[in-house]
Amino acid sequence: MTKSMFRRKITMSLIATALVLVGSGFIFAPSAYAATTEAVAATGLDYNLALVAFAAALAFSVGAISAGMAIGRVGSAAMGAMSERPEIGTQALIFIALAEGVVVFGFITSLMILAKV
């Protein structure tokens, strides 16, 4: 697989994920919000909760995707370095754990966004 084909597949995957997130946010969130609030039932559907849910999903997904890319690059470099010098295995694990922390930050950010609702 060439580099351009790989980038095209990754781009199509990200677009499909974004469409699913937007679609599910606009389909499921307003009805759930309208079922719990009487003000929305009187005025119609409110898309504020859908946008908040989309923002939280976006915060988590960007963190997860960036952490996956970082772990892929750091992990492959760590495995190459460990094949030459096995004693640096613990340092490699520390670098991988630092890259994994990005997911935790994205998760905490999405929880903070959802706590404002």
C-alpha positions in Angstrom: 0.0 0.0 0.0 1.4 3.3 -1.0 1.6 6.4 1.3 -1.1 8.2 -0.7 -3.5 5.3 -0.5 -3.0 5.0 3.2 -3.7 8.7 3.7 -6.8 8.5 1.6 -8.1 5.6 3.7 -7.3 7.4 6.9 -9.1 10.5 5.6 -12.2 8.6 4.6 -12.2 6.9 7.9 -12.1 10.2 9.8 -14.8 11.7 7.6 -17.1 8.7 8.2 -16.5 8.9 11.9 -17.3 12.6 12.0 -20.5 12.0 10.0 -21.6 9.3 12.4 -20.9 11.6 15.4 -22.7 14.5 13.9 -25.6 12.4 12.8 -26.0 10.6 16.1 -25.7 13.9 18.0 -28.5 15.5 16.0 -30.7 12.5 16.0 -30.5 11.2 19.6 -29.5 14.1 21.8 -32.5 16.5 21.2 -35.1 13.8 21.9 -33.4 12.8 25.1 -33.1 16.4 26.2 -36.7 17.1 25.3 -37.9 14.1 27.3 -36.3 15.5 30.4 -37.2 19.2 30.1 -40.5 20.8 30.0 -39.3 24.0 28.5 -38.2 22.3 25.4 -41.5 20.5 25.1 -43.3 23.8 25.0 -41.0 25.6 22.5 -39.9 22.7 20.3 -36.6 21.0 19.8 -33.4 22.5 21.1 -30.1 21.7 19.5 -27.9 23.1 22.3 -27.5 19.6 23.9 -26.6 18.1 20.5 -23.9 20.7 20.1 -22.6 20.1 23.6 -22.5 16.3 23.0 -20.7 16.9 19.7 -18.1 19.1 21.4 -17.5 16.4 24.0 -17.2 13.7 21.4 -14.9 15.8 19.4 -12.7 16.5 22.4 -12.4 12.8 23.2 -12.0 11.7 19.6 -9.2 14.2 18.8 -7.4 13.1 21.9 -7.8 9.4 21.1 -6.7 9.8 17.5 -3.7 12.0 18.3 -2.6 9.6 21.1 -3.0 6.6 18.7 -0.7 8.4 16.2 1.8 9.2 18.9 1.8 5.8 20.3 2.3 4.3 16.9 5.3 6.4 16.2 6.8 6.2 19.6 6.1 2.5 19.9 7.8 1.6 16.6 10.8 3.7 17.5 11.0 2.1 20.9 10.8 -1.4 19.5 13.6 -0.5 17.0 15.8 0.9 19.8 15.1 -2.1 22.1 16.2 -4.5 19.4 19.6 -2.9 19.5 19.8 -2.1 23.3 17.3 -4.1 25.4 18.2 -2.2 28.6 16.3 0.9 27.5 12.9 -0.9 27.6 11.7 0.9 30.7 12.5 4.3 29.1 10.5 3.3 26.1 7.5 2.4 28.3 7.7 5.8 30.0 7.5 7.6 26.6 4.6 5.4 25.5 2.8 6.2 28.8 3.4 9.9 28.2 1.7 9.6 24.8 -1.2 7.7 26.4 -1.8 10.7 28.7 -3.2 12.6 25.8 -6.3 10.3 25.8 -6.8 11.0 29.5 -6.7 14.7 28.9 -9.3 14.4 26.1 -11.5 12.3 28.3 -11.3 14.7 31.2 -12.0 17.6 28.9 -15.1 15.9 27.5 -16.3 15.2 31.0 -15.9 18.8 31.9 -17.9 19.8 28.8 -20.7 17.4 29.7 -20.7 18.6 33.3 -21.7 22.1 32.2 -25.1 20.8 30.8 
